[in-house]
Amino acid sequence: MRRVVLFAVLAISAAAILGAVVMNLWNWLVPELLGGRIVTFWQAMGALVLSRILFGRFLGWHGHGRPGRLRIIDRWERMTPEEREKFRVGLRRGCGAGRRERGEAQP
């Protein structure tokens, strides 16, 4: 029970600190750079919740499974040298490289 209370206190404290940081950064940058309005603490907390809903992550919390970067590295390491070169050529050509090679029309 003691751990649960300690965790709750730490979680609430972390959320409050993060909300204050967002509020202060917003109020320091946005009105000056973009002509936006000053936000309150609760508006900053709402923005944090909204960003969590839209983007799905806070700080280093990656949810289940491995982060995407590790999957890409694993895939790269499994490629043959020929596949790696073909991938590099495709990146240099741009997004439509695969369609051009197959003779498909560009959108």
N, C-alpha and C positions, 0 to 999 in steps of 0.2 A: 504494500500500500504506500509505503514511504517513497519508493521509486516512482510510482505513478504520479504522486503529487510533485515530486522533484522534476519529473519530465514535463508535466503540465506547466509548471512555473517557468522552466527554461524555454519551452516552446512559446509561451505567451510573451516572455521577455524578448526572445529572438524576433518574433513577429513585430513587436512594438519598435524595436531598434531598426529593423529593416524598413518599416513604414516611415519612421522619422528620417532615415537616410534618403528614401525616395522623395519624401516631401521636401526636404532641404535641397536636394539636387534639382528637383523640378523648379522650385521657387527661385533658385539661384540662376538656372540656365534658361528655362523656357520663356519667361517674360522678357528677358533681355534679348535673346536671339530670335525668337519667333513671334514676339508680341502676344504671347498667351497669358492666361489668367493665373493668378496664384492659387494653389490648392491647399486645402486643409489636411490635417492628419488623416481623417476618415476617407477623404477623397483619394489620398495616396494609398491607403489600405485597399480601397476598392479597385484602384488601378492594378495593384499587385495581384489581387484575386482574379481580375479580368485577364491579366497576362498569363496567369496559371491556367485558366480555362482555355485560352486561345492557343498558347504555345506549349503547355503541358509540362514544363519543368521549372524548378527553382534552383538556382545555384548548381550544385553538383549532384542533385538527386536524379538518377537516370531510370528509375523504375525497375522493371524486370528485364533480364537479359543483359547482354553486353552493349556498351555504347556503339553507335554506328561506325565510329572511326576504327575501332578494332575489327569490325566485320570487313571493312574495306581493306585494311592491312592484311588480314587473313586471305582475302580473295586475291589480292595482288601477289602474295607469296605463293599461291597455288598456280598462278599463271606461268605458262612456258615463256621463254624469251620472245618467241614469235608473237604470242598473244599480247605481251607487254608492248612490243613495238607497234602492233596494229592499234592498240589502245591509245598510245602516244600520238600516232598519226591522226586518229580520229579527233583527239582533243585539239590538235593544231588546226584542223580544218573547220571546227565549229560544230554546232548542234546538228546540222543537216547532213553531216558526212556520210552516215550510213545509208540514207536515202539516195544520195547521189551515186554511190557505188552500185546500188541495186537498180538504178534507173527510174526511181519513183519521182513524182512531181513534188516540188517544194510547196508548202502552204503559203 
